[in-house]
Amino acid sequence: MLKRVEEMKKEIRERMRDGKGSVELQHVFIQDELTGKCRLFARVTLKPGCSIGTHTHDREEEIYYIISGTATVDDNGEIRTLRPGDAVLTGNGAYHSIENAGDEDLVLMAVILLYD
């Protein structure tokens, strides 16, 4: 299946997971378009100072892959700085949050895979 960028659904979520500001999600593929066990496959953009609040992943895992910008990630209690090319995996009951720690847009790919 080929999907052009203009066909991808975009949405803005305010204070996502009790985070700060707004988050733009560009859904590359939605769950109904996928045969595998994937709940989310999206390009995420956070403006400076915006964040996705702390949340837990039970019976699933989420991957953040940084495309551009600088992120501060709380990975189950460990605070880390991520830059382009870095990735973090959170799942199996662990929690995380992510914040744009820079002065330019933070752009990342987010993928949520289900365990069953």
N, C-alpha and C positions, 0 to 999 in steps of 0.2 A: 504494500500500500504506500503510495506517495501522498504526502500531505504538504501543501505549500504553506509558507508562513502566514499568508493572509487568510488561510482557512482555520488557523488555530485560535481557539476561544481564549479571550483575555478577560480577566476579572481583577478587580481591586478589592482587597479585604482590609478593613480598618481594624487596627488593634488585634491582629491575628494572634490567637492563643494568649490574649492579654498582653501582647507586645506593644511597642510604641509606633505611632504613625500608621502609614498604609503600606501594603505589600501588593505588588503587581505579579500576578501569576499568568503565564502564557502556557496553556495546556498543549504540549506537543502532541500527545495522544491522550484521550480520555479512557477511563477504565473499560467502557463498553466496546472500544475499538481494539482491545488487546485480548488475546487468548490466554496469555500467561497470568500469573498471580501478581499483578502490579496494580496498586491502588492510585498511584500518582506518578506522572512523568511530566514535569513542568520546568520551564525556565522562570526563575524567580528574580525580581528586582526589588531591592530595598534602597531607598534614598538615604543620604547621610542622616544618622540619628534614629533611623527606623529599625524595628526588630520584630522577630517572631518569638513570642514568649515561651517559657518553659513548658514542655509537654513530654509525656511518656509514650513509648511505643511498645505495647504488649502484643505478642503474637504477630509481629511484623518488624521490619527494620527500614530505616530511612538513611539514604545516602545524600550528602551535600557535596557537590563538586564545584569549586570556586572557579568562575570564568574570568571575572575582573573585580577589582576593588579589594578591600581589606575587611575581614570579618573577625569578630570576637565570638567564640563559641564556648558555651558551657556544656561540656560533654560529660554528663553524669558526675558533676562536681569538679571536673578539671577544666580550668579556664585556659583556652588556647587561642592563638592568633592564626588565622588562615589567610593565605594569599593565593593568587591565581595558580592553578595546577594542584592545589592541596585538596584533600577530600577527608570527610569524616563519616563514619558508619555508627549508627545508634540503633539498638534494638533489644529484643528479649527482656523487656521490662525496664530498660535504662531510659534516662531522660536527657533532653538537650534543649538549648535555645540558641539563637543566632542574632547578632546585631551588626549593623553597618558601623564599623569603627573608624571609617575614613571620611574624606571630604569629597569623594566621588561615588557614583552609584555602585552598589554591590550587586553583582549578577552571578547567579549560581544555577546549576541544575539540581533539582530535587527529585528523587525517585523513592517511592515507598513500595517495598516488596512484602507480600503476605506469606506467612509461614504455612498456612493450609487453606 
